Amino acid sequence: MIAQTLEINWHDTKAVYSTDFSSDGMRFATGGADTSVRIWNIQRRPGTNQVNEHKKSHKSGNALPVVIDFLCELKRHSAPVNVVRFSPTGEYLASAGDDTCIILWRLATNKDSAFGSVHSEYEKETWTVVQMFYGHTKEIYDLSWSPCGQYFMTASIDNTARVWSIAEKTMIHVFSDHTHYVQGVTWDPLGEYVATQSSDRSVAIYKYRKGPLDKPIFGPCFRKHYRQERPKTQKSEGSEELTSSRLYHDENLVSFFRRLWFSPDGALLLTPSGLFKSTPEGTTGTGAGTGAGAGTGSEETVESGADEVRNCAYIYGRNLLQKGPVAYNGNHPKPSTVVRWCSKPYERRSKHYRTTFGLEYRMLYAVATQDTIYIHDTQQTRPICVLSGMHYAPIMDLAWSPDGTILMFASSDGYLSAVVFADGELGELYTAPPAPPPTPLASLAPSPSSILPSPQKQIVTPPAVAQIVKDVEMTEGVRTSNSVQTTIGDLLGITVRTETTERKRTSEVQTAGPKKRRIAPTLISAPRKL
């Protein structure tokens, strides 16, 4: 792995607020405080052994681990550009910023020089404006595309998030459930949810369905997460007193963005700017540091009124979006502001390594605090690597290359940094198991039972999501006499008190009423001292 700050003139020494790779990896877009969008081509420097290649480049006077080529500059914004995002197919590029305007760009077939461009002699391609969208009344901070690439969603400090249609060339829905700035939006890759994050200390989840012509039709807020219930004291055997604490930082957090992201398979939702209190609000006296908030598995004594607040990023399971976070990734010295998943899944390590989430593969993700990058995967509990001290100003955005070998991050000091991985350094790419052979035509004849109408259509849960639910979901039922430890708690070496259930056959008599369903988030973290 090579990590280096790329000291070139990205946006005339002005702050760089957003970065993104196209789906084919041939283009890399940046947006900055100079009101322009610039498109580059960034590729890993040739060489099978990247470390040796980097050493050779130092000797030859070229120390950059990537090859950078300037393609073009797009100038139609009148204020700083806060977000740039390519559509899933790479056909469009959307940009938005402080001028409250969203501009949709498309690559032109013929190269032409833009009027007023000072870099026209160096430009190798031309992008033209397809449409300009207006509707927000204040600055736009984030943008996310739908899986089909025909709709996109924006977040603004006018306290709203809005959905736009390319075909209709207008806004089709407004979300107004937040009471403060909306600083992040994300769209579910499986086409069922959208999520927003605001400085009002909440994450809102919305469900939608497809209407005529596959137009998304949104319902009311499906769930708004802002507090987490946890055990406060144990009154007697089998009963607990609950208390709650806030999940996220408030508006006093000095950050423009809270960029959340769904995983590529849609199984997990990762949200930044989290807060976790080892001792819930209102707790008095001393208490043991066990449970999800302990993080190390050893008992700690917490003095009265001395709540330990941890900066973290919360992880939600897809089938548990209505319940709350299932884990938190944290113990960061500073608040996290941006997260981003790598689009490539990897094979799990050898079988004697236990996995945090019950997935058939590993997924990588990066969490950015104001001055540090943490790279994690979904199998191990500690980060793969930690990068710090590479910029003099806060980190603004992250972007993975489509092949997963380059991680770029931008800073308001005007520079970008690249983390370059050698071939196979992160592991082998995941290969899905082969599909079952087709059913012979002779066996497709309808049976008498298949002719009868089915009372209800069954919904099949994806295997990855089903396994996550198997590991962490608490279902309603009868509570056993002894508290047991969940699989994820044993894995992390911490004590997680949960309500467990036994499924009763219909012939058995139920002896107790259902208990309230509650999920205690577990810790995925590195030590504070790196």
C-alpha positions as CSV (number, residue, x, y, z in Angstrom):
1,M,0.0,0.0,0.0
2,I,1.2,3.5,-0.8
3,A,-0.4,6.6,0.6
4,Q,0.6,10.0,-0.6
5,T,-0.7,13.6,-0.9
6,L,-0.9,14.7,-4.6
7,E,0.4,18.2,-4.6
8,I,-0.9,19.5,-7.9
9,N,-3.1,22.5,-8.7
10,W,-6.5,20.8,-8.4
11,H,-8.7,23.9,-8.0
12,D,-6.3,26.8,-8.0
13,T,-5.3,26.2,-4.4
14,K,-9.0,26.5,-3.3
15,A,-10.8,23.9,-1.2
16,V,-11.8,20.7,-2.8
17,Y,-15.3,19.6,-1.5
18,S,-16.2,16.5,-3.5
19,T,-14.7,13.7,-5.6
20,D,-16.1,10.7,-7.5
21,F,-15.1,8.0,-10.0
22,S,-17.1,7.0,-13.0
23,S,-18.4,3.4,-13.1
24,D,-15.8,2.5,-15.8
25,G,-12.9,4.1,-13.9
26,M,-11.9,6.3,-16.8
27,R,-12.9,9.6,-15.3
28,F,-12.5,11.2,-11.9
29,A,-14.5,14.4,-11.1
30,T,-13.7,17.0,-8.5
31,G,-15.7,20.0,-7.3
32,G,-14.2,22.9,-5.4
33,A,-14.5,26.4,-4.0
34,D,-13.3,27.9,-7.3
35,T,-16.9,27.3,-8.6
36,S,-15.7,24.8,-11.2
37,V,-15.9,21.1,-11.9
38,R,-12.9,19.4,-13.2
39,I,-12.6,16.0,-14.8
40,W,-9.4,13.9,-14.7
41,N,-8.2,10.5,-15.6
42,I,-6.4,8.8,-12.7
43,Q,-4.9,5.4,-13.1
44,R,-2.5,3.3,-11.0
45,R,1.0,3.6,-12.2
46,P,1.9,0.5,-14.2
47,G,3.7,-2.3,-12.5
48,T,2.8,-5.6,-10.9
49,N,4.6,-4.8,-7.7
50,Q,3.4,-1.4,-6.7
51,V,5.8,-0.9,-3.8
52,N,8.9,-1.6,-6.0
53,E,7.4,0.6,-8.7
54,H,7.0,3.5,-6.2
55,K,10.7,3.1,-5.1
56,K,11.8,3.3,-8.7
57,S,9.7,6.4,-9.3
58,H,11.4,8.1,-6.4
59,K,14.8,7.5,-8.0
60,S,13.6,8.8,-11.3
61,G,12.2,12.0,-9.8
62,N,8.5,11.0,-10.2
63,A,7.1,10.2,-6.8
64,L,3.4,10.0,-7.6
65,P,1.9,6.5,-7.2
66,V,-0.8,7.3,-9.8
67,V,-0.8,8.7,-13.3
68,I,-3.0,11.9,-13.6
69,D,-4.2,13.4,-16.8
70,F,-6.4,16.5,-17.0
71,L,-9.4,16.1,-19.3
72,C,-11.6,19.2,-19.0
73,E,-13.1,21.9,-16.9
74,L,-16.8,22.7,-16.5
75,K,-17.7,26.2,-15.6
76,R,-21.4,27.1,-15.2
77,H,-21.8,27.4,-11.4
78,S,-21.6,30.8,-9.8
79,A,-20.6,29.6,-6.3
80,P,-18.6,26.8,-4.7
81,V,-19.4,23.3,-5.9
82,N,-20.1,21.0,-2.9
83,V,-20.9,17.7,-4.6
84,V,-20.2,15.9,-7.8
85,R,-21.6,12.4,-8.6
86,F,-21.5,10.3,-11.8
87,S,-24.7,8.4,-12.6
88,P,-24.5,4.5,-12.2
89,T,-23.9,4.1,-16.0
90,G,-21.5,7.0,-16.3
91,E,-23.7,8.7,-18.9
92,Y,-24.4,11.8,-16.7
93,L,-22.4,13.9,-14.2
94,A,-24.5,15.8,-11.6
95,S,-23.0,18.8,-9.7
96,A,-24.5,21.1,-7.1
97,G,-23.4,23.7,-4.7
98,D,-23.9,27.0,-2.9
99,D,-25.8,28.6,-5.9
100,T,-28.8,26.2,-5.2
101,C,-28.5,24.9,-8.7
102,I,-28.1,21.3,-9.8
103,I,-26.4,20.9,-13.2
104,L,-26.6,17.7,-15.3
105,W,-23.7,17.2,-17.7
106,R,-23.2,14.8,-20.5
107,L,-20.1,14.0,-22.7
108,A,-20.4,15.6,-26.1
109,T,-19.6,13.7,-29.2
110,N,-17.5,16.5,-30.7
111,K,-14.7,18.3,-28.9
112,D,-15.4,22.0,-28.5
113,S,-13.8,24.8,-26.5
114,A,-16.0,26.3,-23.8
115,F,-16.4,30.0,-23.9
116,G,-14.2,31.7,-21.3
117,S,-12.2,28.6,-20.5
118,V,-8.6,29.4,-19.7
119,H,-7.5,25.7,-20.0
120,S,-9.1,25.0,-23.4
121,E,-5.8,24.2,-25.0
122,Y,-5.2,21.4,-22.5
123,E,-8.7,19.9,-22.6
124,K,-9.2,16.6,-24.3
125,E,-13.0,16.3,-24.2
126,T,-16.1,18.4,-23.9
127,W,-19.1,18.1,-21.6
128,T,-22.3,19.9,-22.3
129,V,-25.2,20.9,-20.0
130,V,-28.3,18.7,-20.3
131,Q,-30.5,20.4,-17.8
132,M,-30.3,22.8,-14.9
133,F,-32.6,22.1,-11.9
134,Y,-33.9,24.7,-9.4
135,G,-36.0,24.3,-6.3
136,H,-33.8,24.4,-3.2
137,T,-33.8,27.8,-1.5
138,K,-30.3,27.4,0.2
139,E,-27.0,25.7,-0.4
140,I,-27.0,22.0,-1.6
141,Y,-24.6,19.7,0.3
142,D,-25.0,16.2,-1.0
143,L,-26.5,14.2,-4.0
144,S,-27.2,10.5,-4.6
145,W,-28.3,8.7,-7.8
146,S,-31.1,6.0,-8.0
147,P,-30.0,2.6,-9.2
148,C,-31.6,3.1,-12.6
149,G,-29.8,6.4,-13.2
150,Q,-33.0,8.3,-14.1
151,Y,-33.6,10.0,-10.7
152,F,-31.4,11.6,-8.1
153,M,-31.8,13.0,-4.6
154,T,-30.3,16.1,-3.1
155,A,-29.7,17.4,0.4
156,S,-29.8,21.1,1.3
157,I,-29.5,23.4,4.3
158,D,-33.1,24.6,3.7
159,N,-33.9,21.5,5.9
160,T,-35.3,19.5,3.0
161,A,-34.2,16.7,0.7
162,R,-35.7,16.5,-2.8
163,V,-36.0,13.9,-5.6
164,W,-35.6,14.9,-9.2
165,S,-36.5,13.2,-12.5
166,I,-34.4,13.5,-15.6
167,A,-37.2,12.5,-18.0
168,E,-39.7,15.0,-16.4
169,K,-37.0,17.6,-15.9
170,T,-38.4,18.6,-12.6
171,M,-38.7,17.8,-8.9
172,I,-41.1,15.0,-8.0
173,H,-40.9,14.8,-4.2
174,V,-39.8,16.8,-1.2
175,F,-38.8,15.3,2.2
176,S,-39.4,17.9,5.0
177,D,-39.2,15.8,8.2
178,H,-35.9,17.3,9.4
179,T,-35.7,20.4,11.6
180,H,-32.2,21.4,10.7
181,Y,-29.7,21.2,7.8
182,V,-29.8,18.0,5.7
183,Q,-26.2,17.2,5.1
184,G,-26.2,13.7,3.5
185,V,-28.4,11.5,1.3
186,T,-28.1,7.9,0.0
187,W,-30.1,5.7,-2.3
188,D,-30.6,2.0,-1.7
189,P,-28.9,0.0,-4.5
190,L,-31.7,-2.6,-4.3
191,G,-34.3,0.1,-5.0
192,E,-36.4,0.0,-1.8
193,Y,-35.2,2.7,0.5
194,V,-33.6,6.2,0.6
195,A,-32.0,7.7,3.7
196,T,-31.1,11.2,4.8
197,Q,-28.9,12.5,7.7
198,S,-29.3,15.9,9.3
199,S,-27.6,18.1,11.9
200,D,-30.8,17.7,14.0
201,R,-29.2,14.5,15.3
202,S,-31.2,12.1,13.3
203,V,-31.2,9.7,10.3
204,A,-34.5,9.3,8.4
205,I,-35.3,6.2,6.4
206,Y,-38.0,6.3,3.7
207,K,-39.6,3.4,1.7
208,Y,-40.8,3.7,-1.8
209,R,-42.5,1.6,-4.5
210,K,-42.4,1.8,-8.3
211,G,-45.4,3.3,-10.0
212,P,-46.2,3.7,-13.7
213,L,-43.1,3.8,-15.9
214,D,-41.1,2.8,-12.8
215,K,-41.5,6.2,-11.2
216,P,-40.7,6.1,-7.5
217,I,-43.7,6.8,-5.2
218,F,-42.5,7.7,-1.7
219,G,-44.5,7.1,1.5
220,P,-44.2,8.9,4.9
221,C,-41.0,8.5,7.0
222,F,-40.5,4.8,7.6
223,R,-38.2,5.4,10.7
224,K,-36.3,8.3,12.2
225,H,-33.4,7.3,14.4
226,Y,-32.2,9.8,16.9
227,R,-32.0,7.9,20.3
228,Q,-30.9,4.5,21.3
229,E,-32.4,2.5,24.2
230,R,-30.0,0.6,26.4
231,P,-30.2,-1.2,29.8
232,K,-29.6,1.3,32.7
233,T,-29.9,-1.0,35.7
234,Q,-31.1,-4.5,36.4
235,K,-33.9,-4.3,38.9
236,S,-34.5,-8.0,39.3
237,E,-33.8,-11.2,37.4
238,G,-35.6,-11.1,34.1
239,S,-36.3,-7.3,34.2
240,E,-34.3,-4.3,33.2
241,E,-34.7,-0.6,33.5
242,L,-34.1,1.1,30.2
243,T,-32.6,4.5,29.4
244,S,-31.8,6.2,26.1
245,S,-29.0,8.4,24.7
246,R,-28.6,10.4,21.6
247,L,-27.1,8.7,18.5
248,Y,-25.6,11.7,16.7
249,H,-23.8,15.0,17.1
250,D,-25.9,18.2,17.0
251,E,-25.5,21.3,14.8
252,N,-22.5,22.4,16.8
253,L,-20.4,19.9,15.0
254,V,-18.1,21.9,12.7
255,S,-18.6,20.1,9.4
256,F,-20.4,20.8,6.1
257,F,-21.2,17.2,5.4
258,R,-22.5,14.0,7.0
259,R,-22.3,11.7,4.0
260,L,-23.9,8.3,4.7
261,W,-23.8,5.4,2.3
262,F,-25.5,2.0,1.6
263,S,-23.3,-0.9,1.0
264,P,-23.1,-2.2,-2.7
265,D,-25.2,-5.2,-1.9
266,G,-27.7,-3.1,0.1
267,A,-27.3,-5.3,3.3
268,L,-25.8,-2.5,5.5
269,L,-26.2,1.2,6.0
270,L,-23.2,3.1,7.3
271,T,-23.8,6.6,8.9
272,P,-21.1,9.0,10.3
273,S,-21.1,11.6,13.1
274,G,-22.3,9.1,15.7
275,L,-22.0,9.3,19.5
276,F,-21.9,6.4,21.9
277,K,-22.1,6.8,25.6
278,S,-20.6,4.0,27.7
279,T,-22.8,5.0,30.6
280,P,-26.3,6.1,29.4
281,E,-27.6,9.5,30.2
282,G,-29.0,9.7,33.7
283,T,-26.9,6.8,35.2
284,T,-25.6,7.4,38.7
285,G,-23.1,5.5,40.9
286,T,-20.6,3.1,39.5
287,G,-21.1,0.4,36.9
288,A,-19.3,-2.3,35.1
289,G,-18.1,-1.6,31.6
290,T,-19.8,-4.7,30.1
291,G,-22.3,-4.7,27.3
292,A,-22.2,-3.2,23.8
293,G,-20.7,0.1,25.1
294,A,-17.6,-1.5,26.7
295,G,-15.8,-2.5,23.5
296,T,-13.0,-4.4,25.1
297,G,-14.7,-7.1,27.1
298,S,-13.0,-6.1,30.3
299,E,-14.8,-4.5,33.2
300,E,-14.3,-0.8,33.7
301,T,-15.5,1.4,36.6
302,V,-17.3,4.5,35.5
303,E,-17.6,7.2,38.2
304,S,-20.8,9.0,38.9
305,G,-21.6,11.5,36.2
306,A,-18.5,10.7,34.2
307,D,-20.1,9.4,30.9
308,E,-17.5,8.5,28.3
309,V,-18.6,9.7,24.9
310,R,-17.2,8.0,21.9
311,N,-17.2,9.3,18.4
312,C,-18.3,6.5,16.1
313,A,-20.1,5.5,12.8
314,Y,-23.2,3.5,13.2
315,I,-24.0,0.4,11.1
316,Y,-27.6,-0.6,10.4
317,G,-28.7,-4.0,9.0
318,R,-31.1,-3.9,6.1
319,N,-33.9,-6.0,7.7
320,L,-33.4,-4.1,11.0
321,L,-33.7,-0.5,9.6
322,Q,-36.8,0.0,11.7
323,K,-35.1,-1.2,14.9
324,G,-31.8,0.7,15.2
325,P,-28.1,0.2,14.7
326,V,-26.7,-3.3,15.1
327,A,-23.0,-2.2,15.5
328,Y,-20.9,0.9,15.9
329,N,-17.5,1.5,14.4
330,G,-15.6,4.0,16.5
331,N,-13.6,5.2,19.4
332,H,-12.3,7.9,17.1
333,P,-10.6,10.9,18.7
334,K,-12.6,13.2,16.4
335,P,-16.1,12.9,14.9
336,S,-16.5,11.1,11.6
337,T,-18.1,13.1,8.7
338,V,-17.8,11.0,5.6
339,V,-18.1,7.2,4.8
340,R,-17.8,5.3,1.5
341,W,-18.0,1.7,0.5
342,C,-15.7,-0.1,-2.0
343,S,-17.8,-1.5,-4.8
344,K,-15.9,-4.7,-5.1
345,P,-16.5,-7.7,-2.7
346,Y,-13.6,-9.9,-1.7
347,E,-13.3,-13.5,-0.6
348,R,-13.3,-14.1,3.1
349,R,-10.1,-15.0,4.8
350,S,-9.4,-18.6,5.9
351,K,-12.1,-20.4,7.8
352,H,-10.4,-20.2,11.2
353,Y,-11.0,-16.4,11.0
354,R,-14.4,-15.7,12.4
355,T,-16.5,-13.0,10.7
356,T,-18.2,-10.0,12.3
357,F,-21.2,-10.1,9.9
358,G,-22.4,-13.4,8.5
359,L,-21.7,-12.6,4.9
360,E,-20.3,-14.9,2.2
361,Y,-17.8,-12.3,1.3
362,R,-15.9,-9.3,2.7
363,M,-16.8,-5.7,1.9
364,L,-14.4,-2.8,2.4
365,Y,-15.4,0.7,3.6
366,A,-13.6,3.9,4.6
367,V,-14.5,6.2,7.5
368,A,-13.1,9.7,7.4
369,T,-12.9,11.9,10.5
370,Q,-11.7,15.5,10.3
371,D,-8.0,14.4,10.0
372,T,-7.9,10.6,9.8
373,I,-9.0,7.8,7.4
374,Y,-9.9,4.4,8.8
375,I,-10.2,1.5,6.3
376,H,-12.3,-1.5,7.5
377,D,-13.8,-4.7,6.2
378,T,-16.9,-6.6,7.3
379,Q,-14.9,-9.6,8.5
380,Q,-12.4,-8.4,11.1
381,T,-13.1,-6.1,14.0
382,R,-10.1,-3.8,13.7
383,P,-9.2,-1.5,10.9
384,I,-7.1,-2.7,8.0
385,C,-5.1,0.5,8.1
386,V,-5.3,4.0,9.6
387,L,-4.0,7.1,7.7
388,S,-3.4,10.4,9.6
389,G,-1.6,13.6,9.3
390,M,-1.8,13.9,5.5
391,H,-3.7,17.2,5.4
392,Y,-3.7,20.5,7.2
393,A,-7.4,21.0,7.0
394,P,-10.5,18.7,7.4
395,I,-11.2,15.9,5.0
396,M,-14.3,16.6,2.8
397,D,-15.0,13.5,0.6
398,L,-13.9,10.0,-0.3
399,A,-14.0,8.0,-3.5
400,W,-13.0,4.4,-4.4
401,S,-12.0,3.4,-7.9
402,P,-14.3,0.8,-9.4
403,D,-11.6,-1.9,-9.2
404,G,-11.0,-1.1,-5.5
405,T,-7.2,-0.4,-5.9
406,I,-7.3,3.4,-5.4
407,L,-8.9,5.4,-2.6
408,M,-9.0,9.1,-3.1
409,F,-9.9,11.7,-0.5
410,A,-10.2,15.5,-0.7
411,S,-9.4,18.2,1.8
412,S,-10.3,21.8,2.2
413,D,-6.6,22.7,2.1
414,G,-6.9,22.4,-1.7
415,Y,-5.2,19.0,-2.1
416,L,-6.1,15.4,-2.6
417,S,-4.4,12.2,-1.4
418,A,-4.3,8.8,-2.9
419,V,-4.1,5.4,-1.3
420,V,-2.9,2.8,-3.8
421,F,-3.1,-0.9,-3.2
422,A,-1.0,-3.5,-5.0
423,D,-2.6,-6.4,-6.9
424,G,-4.0,-8.9,-4.4
425,E,-3.1,-6.8,-1.4
426,L,-6.7,-6.5,-0.2
427,G,-7.4,-10.2,-1.0
428,E,-9.0,-12.1,-3.9
429,L,-12.1,-10.8,-5.5
430,Y,-15.2,-12.6,-4.6
431,T,-16.6,-15.1,-7.1
432,A,-20.3,-15.9,-6.8
433,P,-21.2,-19.6,-6.7
434,P,-22.4,-20.9,-10.0
435,A,-26.1,-20.8,-10.7
436,P,-28.0,-24.1,-10.4
437,P,-28.6,-26.0,-13.6
438,P,-31.8,-25.2,-15.5
439,T,-34.8,-27.4,-14.7
440,P,-35.6,-30.0,-17.4
441,L,-38.7,-29.2,-19.4
442,A,-40.3,-32.4,-18.4
443,S,-40.4,-31.3,-14.8
444,L,-42.1,-28.0,-15.6
445,A,-45.5,-29.6,-16.0
446,P,-47.9,-28.2,-13.4
447,S,-48.8,-30.3,-10.5
448,P,-52.3,-30.3,-9.0
449,S,-51.1,-28.3,-6.0
450,S,-49.4,-25.7,-8.2
451,I,-52.7,-25.1,-10.1
452,L,-54.5,-24.0,-6.9
453,P,-54.2,-20.3,-6.2
454,S,-51.5,-19.3,-3.6
455,P,-52.9,-17.4,-0.6
456,Q,-50.0,-15.0,-0.6
457,K,-46.9,-14.4,-2.6
458,Q,-43.7,-15.1,-0.6
459,I,-40.9,-12.6,-0.4
460,V,-37.5,-14.2,-0.5
461,T,-34.8,-12.5,1.6
462,P,-31.3,-12.3,0.0
463,P,-28.9,-14.8,1.6
464,A,-26.5,-12.1,2.8
465,V,-29.3,-10.1,4.5
466,A,-30.9,-13.2,6.0
467,Q,-27.6,-14.2,7.6
468,I,-27.2,-10.8,9.1
469,V,-30.6,-11.1,10.6
470,K,-29.8,-14.5,11.9
471,D,-26.8,-13.1,13.7
472,V,-28.2,-10.0,15.3
473,E,-32.0,-9.8,15.2
474,M,-34.0,-10.4,18.4
475,T,-37.4,-11.8,17.6
476,E,-40.5,-11.8,19.8
477,G,-41.0,-14.8,22.0
478,V,-40.4,-16.3,25.4
479,R,-37.3,-15.2,27.2
480,T,-35.1,-17.9,28.6
481,S,-34.1,-18.0,32.3
482,N,-30.4,-17.4,31.7
483,S,-29.0,-14.5,29.6
484,V,-27.0,-15.8,26.6
485,Q,-24.4,-14.2,24.4
486,T,-25.0,-13.5,20.8
487,T,-22.6,-14.8,18.1
488,I,-21.4,-11.3,17.3
489,G,-20.7,-10.7,21.0
490,D,-18.6,-13.8,21.3
491,L,-16.7,-12.8,18.2
492,L,-15.8,-9.4,19.5
493,G,-14.8,-10.6,22.9
494,I,-17.4,-8.5,24.7
495,T,-20.5,-9.3,26.8
496,V,-23.7,-8.4,25.0
497,R,-26.9,-8.8,27.0
498,T,-29.8,-9.5,24.6
499,E,-33.3,-11.0,24.8
500,T,-33.2,-14.4,23.2
501,T,-36.2,-16.5,22.0
502,E,-37.3,-20.0,21.4
503,R,-39.7,-20.8,18.6
504,K,-42.7,-22.8,20.0
505,R,-44.6,-25.3,18.0
506,T,-48.3,-24.6,17.7
507,S,-49.1,-27.5,19.9
508,E,-47.1,-26.0,22.9
509,V,-48.7,-23.7,25.4
510,Q,-47.1,-20.2,25.6
511,T,-46.1,-19.5,29.1
512,A,-45.1,-15.8,28.9
513,G,-46.0,-12.7,27.0
514,P,-43.8,-11.2,24.3
515,K,-40.9,-8.9,25.4
516,K,-40.0,-5.6,23.8
517,R,-37.6,-6.1,20.9
518,R,-34.4,-4.2,21.4
519,I,-31.0,-4.4,19.7
520,A,-27.8,-3.4,21.5
521,P,-25.2,-2.1,19.1
522,T,-21.8,-3.9,19.3
523,L,-18.4,-2.3,18.9
524,I,-16.2,-2.6,15.9
525,S,-13.2,-0.5,16.8
526,A,-9.5,0.2,17.1
527,P,-7.7,1.4,20.2
528,R,-7.6,5.1,20.6
529,K,-3.8,5.2,20.6
530,L,-2.5,4.3,17.2
